[in-house]
Amino acid sequence: MLSRPELRGTQGAVSSTHWLASATGMAMLDRGGNAFDAAVAAAFVIQVVEPHLNGPGGDVPIMVYDAAAEQVSVVCGQGPMPAAATPDAFRERGLDAVPGSGLLAACVPGAFGAWLRVLRDYGQLRLHDVLAPAIGYAEDGYPLLPKAAEMIAVMAPLFRDEWSESGRTYLNNGSAPKAGARMRNPALARTFGLLLNEARSATGNREGQIDAAISAFYDGFVAEAIDTFMRTGAFADSTGRRNGGLLTGDDMAGWRASVEAPATVDYRGYLVHKPGPWSQGPVFLQQLALLEGFDLAGMGFGSADHLHTVAEAAKLAFADREAWYGDPLKADVPLAGLLDRAYAKQRRALIGDRASGVLRPGSPDGRSAWIPPVLQTRPGHEGPDWQAQLGNGIPTVLQRTAAKGDTCCVSATDSDGNMVVATPSGGWLKSSPVVPGLGFPLGTRGQMAWLVENHNNSLAPGKRPRTTLSPTLVLRDGRPHLAFGTPGGDQQDQWTLNFFVNHVDFGLGPQAAVERPTFHTEHPPTSFTPRRTQPRVLVVEDDFPPETIAELQRRGHEIVVAASGSLSKVCATGPDADGGVLAAASPRGQQAYAVAR
């Protein structure tokens, strides 16, 4: 029995991790826009209403299917590390890892430029149309989510005593707002308004206005404010000291969002597209290549064979992530070898009857694998609670929420068959102090790069850190089929894989596939600081049968039972079989919503 219906319509569908964003996206379709306009408008609203999970200073991979061109592309909104971000720059500060908070981990903010590139190249509406809803919510207010209120309450002493601009942005006369309170961000509304004014004053041309806004952000007043902030400020971070930043206006001026070809794998007749190895996206493809050799349907959903096989395949794919992934523009990533079917067959033979407790990367093309030693959790600094919170780079409140990582998701499909899906993240309110006058903080994605030499994900100037962000777009018989994603940090490509297997192998519709109980392994090292790994831990929602859990324990898995409906928030849209559209959204957290018309 579904807790929500699978929505169907004829005009378009939007699914996202916030109901206001989904409604905004549908409003763009009502104005005559397409799926790309809907996704862009929804994404800017999410930057306002989910400030604890993302912002304009963050990052995003965006997958698009252009129905007119019949082509899938990836718009990369992951900015690179600054020119001054060398390993020595961190070692000179006594650091053996990039901090998970503060200014030192900031990359070039990629989200703003990536979304405007989507709007310019694929959309139809004008910049004012898609920015107006976000400006409205920033000016007039929106209901503050419980998790955002919780995070602000925990961080309030830091905001009052150290990060004063964050205090002006998120506190009311020095006090944390309550869940459900109307929250405003007039500084962010002003920033968006100024960008819009600069665009209008530059030209009356639609594309020219979008280019002018991009220039104002990366070459103009936004870049100038960030440059000044980085050069003149020093703020408390996870090191226990006050540090300035490395990002400069020149770093921003030299970057623009790129469009790239996706990585692909065919799985049982479905052509699956993911971002490249600067994301963790190819682990989804590697898992599919391994699972293709098993009869999952014959095992039965929720059986010990089902969970064990999927978990052990994930361990092998994520081990390769740790050994081989990185920015392919700056590192020699053997992606073709990793996705080769012969390689998958060789690796598949490693999946046995017992739970593996060892990271086992492979040797694509005969290369020798190496994974840097994991920096296990170290004792936290003495001091206030917020100091411990800064020591962990995840966008959640430690020991108060179940999720290990989080972000946002937007998916949209229109009646022409255009599809877009993205997982915006970074620049959340816990990550870094708000930049004065702009109303948003910068991201900390640099924490995912290693301070070691000769690894594909080693930190280097102008190099993208390997991120966890990973949307998915699927074609079937050459036609658009599904665009989906989920929050979840390192778990994204396990939870969405479960959704996709539910759909393909177990024959479920998207909403039913979303709502089935899910699980993930904690085997791979986390990408957020401080990195840690729990090699045999398998986290399962408590809806799975007791006999399944008992058998998994017998096979050597260390079972952690999570509350029912606590893992993942998958959002999905796509065409339906009758020429219309469909949408699905996870009921988990009572926050993600889908709209179809």
C-alpha positions as CSV (number, residue, x, y, z in Angstrom):
1,M,0.0,0.0,0.0
2,L,1.5,3.3,-1.1
3,S,1.6,6.2,1.3
4,R,1.6,8.6,-1.7
5,P,0.2,8.1,-5.2
6,E,2.4,7.9,-8.3
7,L,1.5,11.2,-9.9
8,R,0.7,11.4,-13.6
9,G,0.0,14.3,-15.9
10,T,0.2,15.6,-19.4
11,Q,2.0,19.0,-19.1
12,G,4.9,18.3,-16.9
13,A,6.2,16.9,-13.6
14,V,8.5,18.2,-10.9
15,S,9.9,16.4,-7.9
16,S,12.2,17.9,-5.3
17,T,13.3,17.8,-1.7
18,H,11.1,20.8,-0.8
19,W,7.4,21.4,-1.6
20,L,7.9,25.1,-2.3
21,A,10.5,24.3,-4.9
22,S,8.3,21.7,-6.6
23,A,5.4,24.2,-6.7
24,T,7.7,26.8,-8.1
25,G,8.9,24.5,-10.8
26,M,5.4,23.7,-11.9
27,A,4.6,27.4,-12.0
28,M,7.3,27.8,-14.6
29,L,5.7,25.2,-16.7
30,D,2.4,27.0,-16.3
31,R,4.1,30.2,-17.7
32,G,5.1,28.3,-20.8
33,G,8.5,27.2,-19.7
34,N,10.1,23.8,-20.2
35,A,11.6,21.3,-17.8
36,F,14.9,23.2,-17.7
37,D,13.2,26.5,-16.6
38,A,11.3,24.5,-14.0
39,A,14.4,23.0,-12.5
40,V,16.4,26.2,-12.5
41,A,13.6,28.1,-10.7
42,A,13.1,25.2,-8.2
43,A,16.9,25.1,-7.5
44,F,17.1,28.8,-6.7
45,V,14.1,28.4,-4.3
46,I,15.9,25.5,-2.6
47,Q,18.9,27.7,-2.1
48,V,16.7,30.0,0.0
49,V,14.5,27.5,1.8
50,E,17.1,24.8,2.5
51,P,20.0,26.9,3.7
52,H,21.2,24.1,6.0
53,L,21.9,21.9,3.0
54,N,22.9,24.1,0.0
55,G,23.3,27.7,-1.2
56,P,24.6,29.8,-4.1
57,G,28.2,29.3,-2.9
58,G,27.9,25.5,-3.3
59,D,28.2,22.9,-6.0
60,V,25.9,20.9,-8.3
61,P,26.1,18.3,-11.1
62,I,23.2,18.7,-13.5
63,M,22.1,16.0,-16.0
64,V,20.0,17.1,-18.9
65,Y,18.2,15.3,-21.7
66,D,17.5,17.6,-24.6
67,A,14.6,16.1,-26.5
68,A,15.2,18.2,-29.6
69,A,18.8,17.0,-29.9
70,E,18.1,13.6,-28.4
71,Q,21.2,14.0,-26.3
72,V,22.2,13.6,-22.7
73,S,24.8,16.0,-21.2
74,V,26.2,16.8,-17.9
75,V,26.5,20.5,-16.8
76,C,29.3,20.6,-14.3
77,G,28.8,23.0,-11.4
78,Q,31.7,21.7,-9.4
79,G,34.2,24.5,-9.1
80,P,37.9,23.8,-8.8
81,M,40.3,24.5,-5.9
82,P,42.0,27.9,-5.8
83,A,45.4,28.5,-7.4
84,A,46.9,28.9,-3.9
85,A,45.5,25.6,-2.7
86,T,48.6,23.4,-2.7
87,P,49.3,20.6,-0.2
88,D,52.2,22.7,1.2
89,A,49.7,25.6,1.9
90,F,47.9,23.3,4.3
91,R,50.9,21.5,5.7
92,E,52.4,24.9,6.6
93,R,49.4,25.4,8.8
94,G,50.1,22.1,10.5
95,L,47.3,20.3,8.8
96,D,47.2,16.7,7.5
97,A,43.7,17.1,5.9
98,V,41.7,19.9,4.4
99,P,39.3,21.2,7.1
100,G,35.6,20.3,6.9
101,S,34.6,23.8,7.8
102,G,35.7,27.4,7.5
103,L,37.3,29.2,4.6
104,L,40.3,27.0,3.7
105,A,38.1,24.3,2.0
106,A,36.3,26.7,-0.4
107,C,36.3,25.9,-4.1
108,V,35.0,28.3,-6.8
109,P,31.2,28.4,-6.2
110,G,29.8,26.4,-9.1
111,A,26.1,26.2,-8.5
112,F,25.1,29.7,-9.7
113,G,27.0,29.4,-13.0
114,A,25.8,25.9,-13.7
115,W,22.1,26.7,-13.2
116,L,22.4,29.8,-15.4
117,R,24.1,27.8,-18.1
118,V,21.2,25.4,-18.1
119,L,18.8,28.3,-18.3
120,R,20.7,30.0,-21.2
121,D,21.4,26.9,-23.3
122,Y,18.2,24.8,-22.7
123,G,15.5,27.0,-21.1
124,Q,13.0,29.4,-22.6
125,L,12.1,31.8,-19.9
126,R,13.9,35.0,-18.9
127,L,16.2,35.4,-15.9
128,H,13.6,37.5,-14.1
129,D,11.0,34.7,-14.4
130,V,13.1,32.0,-12.7
131,L,14.7,34.3,-10.0
132,A,11.5,36.0,-8.9
133,P,10.2,33.2,-6.7
134,A,13.5,32.8,-4.8
135,I,13.7,36.6,-4.3
136,G,10.2,36.5,-3.0
137,Y,10.9,33.8,-0.4
138,A,14.1,35.5,0.7
139,E,12.3,38.9,1.1
140,D,8.9,37.8,2.4
141,G,9.9,34.7,4.2
142,Y,9.3,30.9,4.3
143,P,8.6,28.4,7.1
144,L,11.8,27.2,8.6
145,L,12.3,23.4,8.4
146,P,12.8,21.6,11.7
147,K,16.3,20.3,10.8
148,A,17.4,23.9,9.8
149,A,16.1,25.2,13.1
150,E,17.9,22.5,15.0
151,M,21.2,23.3,13.2
152,I,20.8,27.0,13.8
153,A,20.1,26.4,17.5
154,V,23.2,24.3,17.9
155,M,25.4,26.7,16.0
156,A,23.9,29.9,17.6
157,P,26.8,30.5,20.1
158,L,29.3,30.3,17.2
159,F,27.1,32.7,15.1
160,R,26.9,35.2,18.0
161,D,30.6,35.0,19.1
162,E,32.6,34.2,16.0
163,W,30.7,34.2,12.7
164,S,28.9,37.5,13.2
165,E,27.5,37.8,9.7
166,S,26.0,34.3,10.0
167,G,24.4,35.6,13.2
168,R,22.9,38.5,11.4
169,T,21.6,36.2,8.7
170,Y,20.1,33.3,10.7
171,L,19.4,34.6,14.2
172,N,16.6,37.0,15.4
173,N,18.1,39.5,17.8
174,G,20.7,36.9,18.8
175,S,18.2,34.1,19.3
176,A,17.7,31.0,17.2
177,P,14.3,30.9,15.4
178,K,11.9,28.1,16.1
179,A,10.9,25.4,13.6
180,G,8.1,26.7,11.4
181,A,8.9,30.4,12.1
182,R,8.9,32.7,9.1
183,M,12.6,33.0,8.0
184,R,13.9,35.8,5.8
185,N,17.2,36.5,4.2
186,P,17.1,40.1,2.9
187,A,20.8,40.1,2.0
188,L,20.4,37.2,-0.3
189,A,17.3,38.8,-1.8
190,R,19.4,41.9,-2.4
191,T,22.2,39.9,-4.1
192,F,19.8,38.1,-6.4
193,G,18.1,41.5,-7.1
194,L,21.4,43.2,-7.9
195,L,22.4,40.4,-10.3
196,L,19.1,40.8,-12.0
197,N,19.5,44.6,-12.2
198,E,23.0,44.2,-13.8
199,A,21.5,41.8,-16.3
200,R,18.7,44.1,-17.3
201,S,21.0,47.1,-17.6
202,A,23.4,45.2,-19.8
203,T,21.0,44.3,-22.6
204,G,17.4,43.4,-23.4
205,N,18.4,40.1,-25.0
206,R,17.5,37.0,-23.0
207,E,20.8,35.2,-23.5
208,G,22.7,38.4,-23.0
209,Q,21.1,39.1,-19.7
210,I,21.9,35.6,-18.4
211,D,25.6,36.1,-19.5
212,A,25.6,39.5,-17.8
213,A,24.4,37.9,-14.5
214,I,27.1,35.2,-14.8
215,S,29.7,37.9,-15.3
216,A,28.4,40.0,-12.3
217,F,28.7,36.9,-10.1
218,Y,32.2,35.7,-11.3
219,D,33.8,38.9,-12.4
220,G,31.7,41.6,-10.7
221,F,30.4,42.5,-7.2
222,V,30.0,39.0,-5.9
223,A,33.5,38.0,-6.7
224,E,34.8,41.2,-5.3
225,A,33.0,40.7,-2.0
226,I,34.3,37.1,-1.7
227,D,37.8,38.2,-2.6
228,T,37.8,40.9,0.1
229,F,36.3,38.5,2.6
230,M,39.0,35.9,2.0
231,R,41.9,38.4,2.1
232,T,40.8,40.3,5.2
233,G,38.9,37.9,7.4
234,A,40.0,35.0,9.7
235,F,37.4,32.8,11.3
236,A,37.2,29.9,13.7
237,D,37.1,26.5,11.9
238,S,37.6,22.9,12.7
239,T,41.3,23.3,13.3
240,G,40.5,25.1,16.6
241,R,42.1,28.3,15.2
242,R,41.1,31.2,13.1
243,N,42.0,31.0,9.4
244,G,41.5,33.1,6.3
245,G,40.9,31.6,2.9
246,L,42.7,30.9,-0.3
247,L,40.0,31.7,-2.9
248,T,40.4,34.9,-4.9
249,G,38.5,36.9,-7.4
250,D,41.0,35.7,-10.1
251,D,40.0,32.1,-9.3
252,M,36.4,33.0,-9.9
253,A,37.0,35.0,-13.0
254,G,38.8,32.1,-14.6
255,W,35.9,29.6,-14.2
256,R,32.7,28.9,-16.1
257,A,30.4,25.9,-15.9
258,S,31.3,23.3,-18.5
259,V,29.2,20.8,-20.5
260,E,30.5,17.3,-20.6
261,A,29.6,13.9,-22.0
262,P,28.2,11.5,-19.4
263,A,29.5,8.1,-18.3
264,T,27.1,5.3,-19.4
265,V,26.4,1.6,-18.8
266,D,23.6,-0.6,-20.3
267,Y,21.7,-2.5,-17.6
268,R,19.1,-5.0,-18.8
269,G,18.1,-2.8,-21.7
270,Y,18.2,0.5,-19.8
271,L,21.0,3.0,-20.8
272,V,22.1,4.6,-17.5
273,H,23.9,8.0,-17.5
274,K,26.0,9.5,-14.7
275,P,28.4,12.4,-14.2
276,G,32.1,11.5,-14.7
277,P,34.7,10.4,-12.1
278,W,35.0,14.0,-10.6
279,S,31.8,12.8,-8.9
280,Q,31.1,9.4,-7.4
281,G,28.6,8.7,-10.2
282,P,30.5,5.9,-11.9
283,V,30.1,3.7,-8.8
284,F,26.4,3.4,-9.7
285,L,27.4,2.1,-13.1
286,Q,30.1,-0.2,-11.7
287,Q,27.5,-1.7,-9.3
288,L,25.1,-2.3,-12.1
289,A,27.8,-4.0,-14.2
290,L,28.5,-6.3,-11.2
291,L,24.8,-7.0,-10.5
292,E,24.1,-7.8,-14.1
293,G,25.5,-11.3,-13.5
294,F,23.0,-12.1,-10.7
295,D,19.3,-13.0,-10.8
296,L,18.2,-10.4,-8.2
297,A,14.5,-11.0,-9.1
298,G,14.9,-14.7,-8.4
299,M,16.3,-13.9,-5.0
300,G,13.2,-12.0,-4.0
301,F,13.0,-8.5,-2.6
302,G,14.2,-8.2,1.0
303,S,15.8,-11.6,1.1
304,A,19.3,-12.1,2.6
305,D,20.6,-13.0,-0.8
306,H,19.3,-9.8,-2.2
307,L,20.8,-7.5,0.4
308,H,24.0,-9.4,0.7
309,T,24.7,-9.4,-3.0
310,V,23.9,-5.7,-3.5
311,A,26.0,-4.7,-0.5
312,E,29.0,-6.8,-1.5
313,A,28.9,-5.4,-5.1
314,A,28.8,-1.9,-3.5
315,K,31.9,-2.6,-1.5
316,L,33.9,-3.5,-4.7
317,A,32.6,-0.5,-6.7
318,F,33.3,2.0,-3.8
319,A,36.8,0.5,-3.3
320,D,37.5,1.5,-6.9
321,R,36.1,5.0,-6.2
322,E,38.7,5.3,-3.4
323,A,41.6,4.1,-5.6
324,W,40.9,5.6,-8.9
325,Y,38.4,8.5,-9.1
326,G,39.4,12.1,-9.5
327,D,39.2,15.0,-11.8
328,P,39.8,13.5,-15.3
329,L,41.1,16.9,-16.6
330,K,43.9,16.7,-14.0
331,A,44.3,12.9,-13.4
332,D,44.6,9.8,-15.5
333,V,41.4,8.0,-14.5
334,P,40.9,4.6,-16.2
335,L,37.2,5.0,-16.5
336,A,36.8,2.8,-19.6
337,G,38.6,0.0,-17.9
338,L,36.5,0.4,-14.7
339,L,33.3,0.1,-16.8
340,D,34.5,-2.7,-19.0
341,R,32.3,-5.8,-18.8
342,A,35.3,-8.2,-18.7
343,Y,36.6,-6.2,-15.7
344,A,33.2,-6.5,-14.0
345,K,33.1,-10.2,-14.6
346,Q,36.5,-10.6,-13.0
347,R,35.5,-8.5,-10.0
348,R,32.1,-10.3,-9.7
349,A,34.0,-13.5,-8.8
350,L,35.1,-11.8,-5.6
351,I,31.6,-11.7,-4.2
352,G,31.3,-14.7,-1.9
353,D,28.9,-16.0,0.8
354,R,30.5,-14.0,3.6
355,A,30.6,-10.2,4.3
356,S,33.9,-8.7,3.2
357,G,35.7,-6.5,5.7
358,V,38.5,-5.4,3.4
359,L,38.7,-2.7,0.8
360,R,39.6,-4.5,-2.4
361,P,40.2,-2.1,-5.3
362,G,40.8,-3.7,-8.7
363,S,43.5,-3.2,-11.3
364,P,41.8,-1.9,-14.5
365,D,44.1,-2.0,-17.5
366,G,46.6,-3.8,-15.3
367,R,47.4,-0.8,-13.1
368,S,48.3,-1.0,-9.5
369,A,45.7,0.4,-7.1
370,W,46.5,2.5,-4.0
371,I,44.2,4.0,-1.4
372,P,45.6,6.6,1.0
373,P,45.3,5.6,4.7
374,V,42.0,6.7,6.2
375,L,42.3,9.4,8.8
376,Q,40.2,7.9,11.6
377,T,38.2,10.1,14.0
378,R,40.5,12.0,16.3
379,P,39.6,13.5,19.7
380,G,37.7,16.7,19.3
381,H,38.9,20.1,20.5
382,E,37.9,21.1,24.0
383,G,35.4,23.9,24.0
384,P,31.8,24.6,23.1
385,D,29.5,22.1,21.3
386,W,29.8,24.0,18.1
387,Q,33.5,23.2,18.0
388,A,32.8,19.5,17.7
389,Q,30.2,20.2,15.1
390,L,32.8,22.1,13.0
391,G,35.1,19.1,13.2
392,N,32.7,17.0,11.0
393,G,32.1,18.2,7.5
394,I,28.6,16.7,7.0
395,P,25.7,19.1,6.8
396,T,23.8,17.6,9.8
397,V,23.9,18.1,13.5
398,L,26.1,15.3,15.0
399,Q,24.4,12.9,17.4
400,R,21.0,14.5,16.7
401,T,20.1,13.2,13.3
402,A,20.3,9.8,11.8
403,A,21.6,10.7,8.3
404,K,25.4,10.6,7.7
405,G,25.2,13.3,5.0
406,D,22.6,15.3,3.2
407,T,21.9,17.5,0.2
408,C,19.0,18.4,-2.1
409,C,17.5,17.1,-5.3
410,V,15.5,18.6,-8.2
411,S,14.0,16.6,-11.1
412,A,11.7,17.8,-13.9
413,T,10.2,16.4,-17.1
414,D,8.0,18.1,-19.6
415,S,5.5,17.0,-22.3
416,D,8.2,17.3,-25.0
417,G,10.3,14.7,-23.3
418,N,13.0,17.0,-21.9
419,M,14.4,15.8,-18.6
420,V,16.7,17.3,-16.0
421,V,17.9,16.1,-12.6
422,A,20.4,17.6,-10.2
423,T,21.7,17.2,-6.6
424,P,22.6,20.7,-5.4
425,S,24.7,20.9,-2.2
426,G,27.4,22.8,-0.5
427,G,27.6,26.3,0.9
428,W,25.3,25.2,3.8
429,L,25.0,27.4,6.9
430,K,27.2,25.1,9.1
431,S,30.0,25.0,6.6
432,S,31.4,28.5,6.6
433,P,30.6,32.0,7.7
434,V,28.2,34.1,5.6
435,V,30.0,36.5,3.3
436,P,29.1,40.1,4.3
437,G,26.5,41.7,2.1
438,L,25.8,38.5,0.0
439,G,23.6,36.5,2.4
440,F,25.3,33.1,1.8
441,P,28.4,31.2,2.9
442,L,30.9,29.4,0.7
443,G,31.3,25.7,0.3
444,T,33.8,23.2,1.8
445,R,34.0,20.7,-1.0
446,G,37.8,20.9,-0.9
447,Q,37.7,18.6,2.2
448,M,37.1,15.7,-0.2
449,A,40.6,16.0,-1.7
450,W,43.6,14.1,-0.2
451,L,46.7,15.9,1.1
452,V,48.9,13.2,-0.3
453,E,51.0,12.9,-3.5
454,N,50.3,10.9,-6.6
455,H,46.7,10.0,-6.1
456,N,44.0,10.8,-8.6
457,N,42.1,12.7,-5.9
458,S,45.2,14.5,-4.5
459,L,44.6,18.2,-3.9
460,A,46.1,20.5,-6.6
461,P,45.4,24.1,-7.7
462,G,42.7,24.3,-10.3
463,K,41.6,20.7,-9.8
464,R,38.1,19.6,-8.9
465,P,37.9,17.5,-5.7
466,R,36.0,14.2,-6.2
467,T,32.6,14.9,-4.9
468,T,29.7,12.7,-3.6
469,L,27.0,14.4,-5.7
470,S,25.4,12.0,-8.2
471,P,22.2,12.4,-10.1
472,T,21.0,9.7,-12.6
473,L,19.3,9.9,-16.0
474,V,18.0,6.8,-17.8
475,L,16.9,6.1,-21.4
476,R,15.1,3.0,-22.5
477,D,15.0,2.0,-26.2
478,G,16.6,5.4,-27.0
479,R,13.8,7.3,-25.3
480,P,13.8,9.3,-22.0
481,H,12.7,7.1,-19.1
482,L,13.6,8.4,-15.6
483,A,15.6,11.2,-14.0
484,F,16.2,10.7,-10.3
485,G,18.5,11.5,-7.3
486,T,18.5,11.6,-3.5
487,P,20.2,13.4,-0.7
488,G,22.6,11.3,1.3
489,G,26.3,12.1,0.9
490,D,28.3,8.9,0.3
491,Q,25.1,6.9,0.4
492,Q,23.5,8.5,-2.7
493,D,24.6,5.9,-5.1
494,Q,23.5,3.1,-2.8
495,W,20.0,4.4,-2.1
496,T,19.3,5.4,-5.7
497,L,20.7,2.0,-6.8
498,N,18.2,0.3,-4.6
499,F,15.4,2.4,-6.1
500,F,16.5,1.6,-9.6
501,V,16.9,-2.2,-8.9
502,N,13.4,-2.1,-7.3
503,H,12.1,-0.6,-10.6
504,V,14.0,-2.8,-13.1
505,D,14.6,-6.1,-11.3
506,F,11.6,-6.2,-9.1
507,G,9.2,-4.6,-11.5
508,L,7.9,-1.8,-9.3
509,G,6.6,1.6,-10.5
510,P,8.6,4.6,-9.5
511,Q,6.6,5.6,-6.4
512,A,6.5,2.0,-5.1
513,A,10.2,1.7,-5.8
514,V,10.8,4.9,-3.8
515,E,8.8,3.6,-0.8
516,R,10.3,0.1,-0.4
517,P,12.6,-0.3,2.6
518,T,16.2,0.5,1.8
519,F,19.7,-0.2,3.1
520,H,23.4,0.7,2.7
521,T,26.9,-0.5,3.7
522,E,29.2,1.7,5.7
523,H,32.2,-0.2,4.2
524,P,33.8,2.6,2.1
525,P,35.6,5.5,3.8
526,T,33.5,8.6,4.2
527,S,34.3,11.5,1.9
528,F,33.7,14.1,4.6
529,T,36.2,14.9,7.3
530,P,37.1,13.2,9.5
531,R,37.1,10.2,7.2
532,R,36.2,6.9,8.8
533,T,35.1,3.5,7.7
534,Q,33.1,0.7,9.3
535,P,33.9,-2.2,7.0
536,R,31.3,-4.8,8.0
537,V,28.4,-2.5,9.0
538,L,25.2,-2.9,7.0
539,V,22.5,-0.3,7.9
540,V,18.9,-1.6,7.2
541,E,15.6,0.0,7.8
542,D,13.6,-2.0,10.4
543,D,11.0,-3.0,7.9
544,F,13.1,-6.0,6.7
545,P,12.1,-9.4,8.0
546,P,13.8,-10.6,11.2
547,E,14.9,-13.8,9.4
548,T,16.7,-11.7,6.8
549,I,18.6,-9.7,9.4
550,A,19.5,-12.9,11.3
551,E,20.9,-14.5,8.1
552,L,22.9,-11.4,7.3
553,Q,24.4,-11.5,10.7
554,R,25.3,-15.2,10.2
555,R,27.1,-14.2,7.0
556,G,29.3,-11.7,8.9
557,H,27.5,-8.4,8.5
558,E,27.3,-6.1,11.5
559,I,23.7,-5.0,11.3
560,V,22.6,-1.5,12.4
561,V,18.8,-1.2,12.3
562,A,17.6,2.3,11.3
563,A,14.1,3.5,12.0
564,S,11.5,2.8,9.3
565,G,11.5,5.4,6.6
566,S,14.7,7.1,7.7
567,L,17.1,6.4,4.8
568,S,17.0,8.4,1.5
569,K,14.7,10.9,-0.1
570,V,14.6,9.8,-3.7
571,C,12.9,12.2,-6.1
572,A,12.1,11.1,-9.7
573,T,10.3,12.2,-12.8
574,G,10.0,10.9,-16.4
575,P,7.6,10.2,-19.3
576,D,4.9,7.6,-18.8
577,A,3.9,4.9,-21.2
578,D,0.8,6.8,-22.5
579,G,2.7,9.9,-23.7
580,G,2.3,11.9,-20.5
581,V,4.6,12.4,-17.5
582,L,5.0,10.9,-14.0
583,A,6.5,11.9,-10.8
584,A,7.5,10.2,-7.5
585,A,8.8,11.5,-4.2
586,S,9.9,9.8,-1.1
587,P,7.6,10.2,2.0
588,R,10.7,10.0,4.2
589,G,11.1,13.1,6.3
590,Q,7.7,14.5,5.1
591,Q,9.6,17.1,3.0
592,A,10.1,15.9,-0.5
593,Y,7.1,16.4,-2.8
594,A,6.2,15.8,-6.4
595,V,3.8,17.8,-8.6
596,A,2.3,16.7,-12.0
597,R,-0.2,18.4,-14.3
